[in-house]
């Protein structure tokens, strides 16, 4: 089904069990702040709605989407060997196509970096980065007519945690 015909954030609550001790990091890009803040609100709200203790959701901001990988690594590395280790990290950002190839480099670097962290730490590190052609597409996917990618990222993290 084409994305123009669907709210991508609709999901069926599937009973994730007791999440009160679950610990999730959310790394949020400050670039395109209006959009990334909406993504964060969607992710945070979904985690709490599903039963997570808000105090167990740790938020870190980074300047842009390129820095999401390093921000996530800082969270994962800082608690790697403690009882406070993260069960998942969600990376939220927004890269909007411009007139140069910068868009391609940033998107590719963020996707590869986030994937590599997931493999390195054997933890879900979720790619919640919008890669859009224009601002309207980003708005449509950060709480607009196509839902909220932050909600999708939170659900992805929860599903990946219980499948491990």
VOBA-1610 file (N, C-alpha, C; in pm, whole numbers, padded with zeros to 5 digits, always signed):
BEGIN
Unk+00084-00117+00000Unk+00000+00000+00000Unk+00089+00124+00000Unk+00055+00222-00078Unk+00131+00346-00086Unk+00120+00422+00046Unk+00228+00488+00085Unk+00226+00561+00211Unk+00129+00678+00208Unk+00094+00725+00091Unk-00001+00836+00084Unk-00139+00795+00128Unk-00164+00666+00140Unk-00296+00616+00176Unk-00302+00560+00318Unk-00195+00575+00396Unk-00191+00505+00523Unk-00125+00588+00633Unk-00180+00580+00754Unk-00114+00632+00872Unk-00017+00524+00916Unk+00111+00550+00905Unk+00212+00448+00929Unk+00234+00417+01076Unk+00175+00496+01165Unk+00196+00477+01308Unk+00088+00394+01376Unk-00008+00346+01301Unk-00111+00262+01362Unk-00051+00126+01395Unk-00078+00077+01513Unk-00026-00053+01554Unk-00125-00117+01649Unk-00112-00246+01661Unk-00195-00321+01754Unk-00117-00340+01882Unk-00177-00302+01993Unk-00111-00323+02121Unk-00096-00472+02142Unk+00025-00514+02165Unk+00050-00658+02170Unk+00095-00706+02307Unk+00078-00627+02409Unk+00113-00673+02542Unk+00260-00700+02557Unk+00336-00598+02588Unk+00481-00611+02600Unk+00525-00660+02737Unk+00431-00690+02823Unk+00465-00738+02957Unk+00500-00624+03050Unk+00564-00659+03160Unk+00600-00561+03261Unk+00723-00482+03215Unk+00704-00354+03187Unk+00812-00270+03139Unk+00864-00174+03246Unk+00821-00191+03370Unk+00856-00094+03474Unk+01005-00089+03503Unk+01077-00196+03477Unk+01223-00197+03500Unk+01302-00180+03370Unk+01233-00168+03260Unk+01299-00151+03132Unk+01361-00012+03124Unk+01478-00005+03062Unk+01550+00123+03051Unk+01581+00149+02904Unk+01535+00264+02854Unk+01554+00300+02714Unk+01617+00438+02705Unk+01714+00451+02616Unk+01772+00581+02585Unk+01710+00635+02458Unk+01688+00764+02455Unk+01641+00829+02332Unk+01741+00940+02300Unk+01799+00932+02182Unk+01892+01034+02134Unk+01818+01116+02028Unk+01814+01248+02050Unk+01735+01336+01963Unk+01823+01442+01900Unk+01814+01454+01770Unk+01885+01559+01698Unk+01819+01694+01720Unk+01900+01798+01741Unk+01848+01933+01757Unk+01819+02000+01623Unk+01877+01948+01515Unk+01855+02005+01383Unk+01713+01972+01339Unk+01642+02066+01280Unk+01500+02054+01246Unk+01419+02026+01373Unk+01444+02109+01474Unk+01392+02090+01609Unk+01241+02074+01617Unk+01165+02148+01539Unk+01019+02134+01544Unk+00978+01991+01512Unk+01045+01933+01417Unk+01012+01797+01373Unk+01067+01694+01471Unk+01192+01710+01513Unk+01250+01610+01603Unk+01185+01614+01741Unk+01139+01730+01784Unk+01068+01736+01912Unk+00936+01659+01902Unk+00867+01671+01789Unk+00742+01596+01769Unk+00771+01445+01766Unk+00882+01406+01704Unk+00920+01264+01704Unk+00947+01216+01847Unk+01019+01299+01923Unk+01048+01265+02062Unk+00919+01250+02142Unk+00828+01344+02129Unk+00701+01336+02203Unk+00627+01207+02169Unk+00628+01169+02042Unk+00563+01045+02001Unk+00628+00923+02063Unk+00761+00918+02061Unk+00834+00804+02116Unk+00816+00796+02268Unk+00841+00906+02336Unk+00831+00909+02482Unk+00690+00874+02526Unk+00591+00935+02465Unk+00452+00909+02501Unk+00412+00764+02481Unk+00460+00705+02374Unk+00428+00564+02345Unk+00492+00472+02448Unk+00617+00497+02483Unk+00684+00413+02583Unk+00612+00420+02717Unk+00573+00539+02758Unk+00502+00554+02885Unk+00364+00489+02876Unk+00296+00510+02766Unk+00163+00450+02747Unk+00169+00298+02753Unk+00278+00241+02706Unk+00293+00095+02706Unk+00339+00041+02842Unk+00368+00131+02938Unk+00398+00085+03073Unk+00536+00115+03125Unk+00618+00187+03051Unk+00752+00219+03101Unk+00746+00328+03207Unk+00834+00319+03303Unk+00851+00423+03403Unk+00922+00541+03335Unk+00863+00661+03335Unk+00927+00776+03268Unk+01069+00805+03318Unk+01098+00771+03443Unk+01231+00794+03496Unk+01336+00700+03435Unk+01290+00593+03371Unk+01380+00498+03306Unk+01400+00528+03158Unk+01352+00642+03114Unk+01372+00687+02976Unk+01471+00803+02983Unk+01591+00779+02936Unk+01699+00877+02944Unk+01713+00945+02808Unk+01714+01077+02810Unk+01717+01155+02686Unk+01851+01225+02670Unk+01906+01216+02550Unk+02031+01286+02517Unk+02008+01360+02387Unk+02047+01487+02382Unk+02037+01562+02257Unk+02174+01572+02192Unk+02172+01577+02061Unk+02293+01595+01982Unk+02265+01701+01876Unk+02368+01764+01820Unk+02345+01874+01726Unk+02268+01835+01600Unk+02300+01721+01539Unk+02235+01684+01414Unk+02225+01534+01400Unk+02169+01490+01289Unk+02150+01346+01266Unk+02282+01271+01251Unk+02384+01338+01199Unk+02514+01275+01187Unk+02567+01232+01323Unk+02536+01309+01426Unk+02587+01283+01561Unk+02504+01182+01640Unk+02395+01135+01585Unk+02311+01037+01655Unk+02389+00912+01693Unk+02474+00865+01604Unk+02552+00744+01631Unk+02640+00762+01754Unk+02710+00872+01760Unk+02799+00895+01874Unk+02719+00914+02003Unk+02607+00983+01995Unk+02523+00999+02114Unk+02473+00865+02165Unk+02430+00779+02074Unk+02383+00646+02114Unk+02498+00564+02172Unk+02615+00575+02112Unk+02731+00502+02165Unk+02767+00549+02305Unk+02758+00678+02330Unk+02786+00729+02464Unk+02691+00668+02565Unk+02563+00661+02531Unk+02467+00600+02623Unk+02499+00452+02645Unk+02518+00379+02539Unk+02542+00235+02550Unk+02672+00205+02623Unk+02775+00279+02594Unk+02906+00254+02655Unk+02907+00294+02803Unk+02837+00399+02838Unk+02840+00448+02975Unk+02777+00351+03074Unk+02691+00265+03027Unk+02622+00172+03117Unk+02642+00026+03078Unk+02740+00000+02996Unk+02758-00133+02939Unk+02767-00244+03043Unk+02836-00221+03152Unk+02859-00329+03248Unk+02792-00304+03383Unk+02680-00233+03383Unk+02614-00203+03510Unk+02471-00253+03508Unk+02410-00252+03624Unk+02270-00293+03632Unk+02179-00189+03567Unk+02235-00073+03533Unk+02157+00033+03470Unk+02166+00032+03318Unk+02213-00076+03262Unk+02231-00084+03118Unk+02100-00062+03044Unk+02110-00004+02928Unk+01992+00021+02846Unk+01947-00107+02777Unk+01817-00123+02767Unk+01761-00236+02694Unk+01750-00203+02546Unk+01743-00075+02513Unk+01737-00029+02374Unk+01770+00120+02371Unk+01810+00165+02254Unk+01830+00309+02231Unk+01756+00345+02102Unk+01684+00455+02108Unk+01609+00506+01993Unk+01678+00632+01945Unk+01711+00638+01817Unk+01774+00755+01757Unk+01671+00828+01671Unk+01649+00956+01701Unk+01548+01036+01631Unk+01612+01157+01564Unk+01587+01171+01436Unk+01642+01284+01362Unk+01560+01311+01238Unk+01600+01415+01166Unk+01532+01452+01043Unk+01632+01517+00949Unk+01645+01459+00831Unk+01731+01515+00727Unk+01641+01545+00607Unk+01642+01671+00565Unk+01558+01714+00453Unk+01648+01743+00334Unk+01612+01689+00220Unk+01690+01704+00097Unk+01714+01852+00066Unk+01836+01884+00035Unk+01872+02019-00006Unk+01920+02017-00150Unk+02000+02115-00183Unk+02048+02128-00321Unk+02179+02056-00346Unk+02240+02001-00241Unk+02370+01935-00258Unk+02361+01789-00216Unk+02469+01717-00233Unk+02473+01575-00198Unk+02490+01553-00048Unk+02499+01658+00030Unk+02514+01649+00175Unk+02409+01555+00234Unk+02286+01564+00186Unk+02175+01480+00231Unk+02212+01332+00225Unk+02267+01290+00112Unk+02302+01149+00093Unk+02408+01104+00192Unk+02509+01185+00213Unk+02617+01149+00304Unk+02568+01137+00448Unk+02487+01233+00491Unk+02437+01231+00629Unk+02345+01111+00651Unk+02253+01088+00559Unk+02159+00975+00573Unk+02234+00842+00576Unk+02329+00825+00485Unk+02404+00700+00478Unk+02488+00679+00604Unk+02554+00785+00650Unk+02637+00773+00770Unk+02553+00740+00893Unk+02439+00805+00907Unk+02353+00779+01023Unk+02301+00636+01019Unk+02254+00591+00904Unk+02200+00456+00893Unk+02307+00351+00922Unk+02424+00368+00864Unk+02533+00271+00887Unk+02579+00273+01032Unk+02595+00391+01087Unk+02643+00402+01225Unk+02547+00338+01324Unk+02420+00364+01307Unk+02319+00310+01398Unk+02313+00158+01385Unk+02318+00108+01263Unk+02319-00037+01242Unk+02442-00101+01308Unk+02557-00039+01290Unk+02680-00094+01347Unk+02676-00097+01500Unk+02617+00005+01562Unk+02605+00004+01708Unk+02516-00111+01756Unk+02410-00135+01685Unk+02319-00244+01722Unk+02393-00377+01720Unk+02477-00394+01621Unk+02555-00517+01610Unk+02662-00523+01718Unk+02734-00412+01737Unk+02844-00408+01834Unk+02797-00436+01976Unk+02686-00377+02016Unk+02639-00391+02154Unk+02532-00499+02171Unk+02491-00562+02061Unk+02387-00665+02064Unk+02262-00614+02136Unk+02224-00493+02103Unk+02105-00427+02160Unk+02028-00363+02046Unk+01899-00348+02062Unk+01823-00272+01961Unk+01865-00125+01965Unk+01914-00077+01853Unk+01942+00065+01834Unk+01858+00104+01713Unk+01754+00180+01737Unk+01648+00199+01637Unk+01672+00325+01555Unk+01657+00311+01425Unk+01672+00420+01327Unk+01537+00491+01312Unk+01520+00598+01386Unk+01398+00678+01378Unk+01428+00811+01311Unk+01492+00805+01197Unk+01536+00925+01126Unk+01451+00944+01000Unk+01388+01059+00991Unk+01315+01094+00870Unk+01414+01139+00764Unk+01400+01087+00644Unk+01485+01125+00531Unk+01390+01167+00419Unk+01355+01294+00417Unk+01247+01340+00330Unk+01297+01436+00223Unk+01213+01452+00121Unk+01245+01544+00013Unk+01218+01689+00050Unk+01124+01710+00143Unk+01089+01847+00180Unk+01031+01851+00321Unk+01014+01973+00371Unk+00966+01990+00508Unk+00825+01936+00526Unk+00739+01951+00427Unk+00602+01903+00441Unk+00598+01752+00463Unk+00680+01679+00390Unk+00686+01534+00411Unk+00729+01502+00554Unk+00824+01578+00606Unk+00869+01556+00744Unk+00757+01586+00843Unk+00684+01695+00822Unk+00572+01728+00910Unk+00464+01620+00904Unk+00439+01568+00785Unk+00339+01462+00768Unk+00375+01335+00843Unk+00506+01314+00867Unk+00554+01191+00932Unk+00597+01214+01077Unk+00573+01333+01128Unk+00609+01363+01267Unk+00486+01410+01344Unk+00375+01344+01317Unk+00250+01376+01384Unk+00142+01422+01289Unk+00170+01424+01160Unk+00074+01465+01059Unk-00003+01348+01001Unk-00042+01362+00878Unk-00133+01264+00816Unk-00074+01124+00800Unk+00057+01112+00808Unk+00119+00978+00798Unk+00166+00925+00933Unk+00117+00985+01040Unk+00150+00935+01172Unk+00274+01000+01229Unk+00345+00927+01313Unk+00462+00980+01381Unk+00570+00872+01386Unk+00678+00897+01317Unk+00790+00802+01313Unk+00847+00775+01452Unk+00830+00870+01545Unk+00873+00847+01683Unk+00794+00736+01749Unk+00664+00733+01723Unk+00579+00624+01774Unk+00628+00491+01716Unk+00652+00489+01586Unk+00699+00368+01519Unk+00833+00321+01577Unk+00922+00416+01604Unk+01053+00380+01659Unk+01039+00320+01799Unk+00950+00376+01879Unk+00928+00322+02014Unk+00872+00180+02007Unk+00775+00158+01922Unk+00717+00024+01908Unk+00822-00074+01855Unk+00904-00030+01762Unk+01011-00115+01711Unk+01105-00155+01824Unk+01144-00058+01908Unk+01233-00089+02021Unk+01169-00192+02113Unk+01042-00173+02147Unk+00974-00267+02235Unk+00966-00406+02174Unk+00933-00413+02047Unk+00925-00544+01981Unk+01062-00612+01973Unk+01166-00535+01948Unk+01298-00595+01941Unk+01349-00640+02076Unk+01311-00572+02181Unk+01355-00613+02316Unk+01293-00747+02355Unk+01168-00769+02323Unk+01103-00894+02366Unk+01138-01011+02274Unk+01197-00987+02159Unk+01231-01095+02067Unk+01374-01143+02087Unk+01448-01081+02178Unk+01588-01118+02197Unk+01602-01243+02276
//
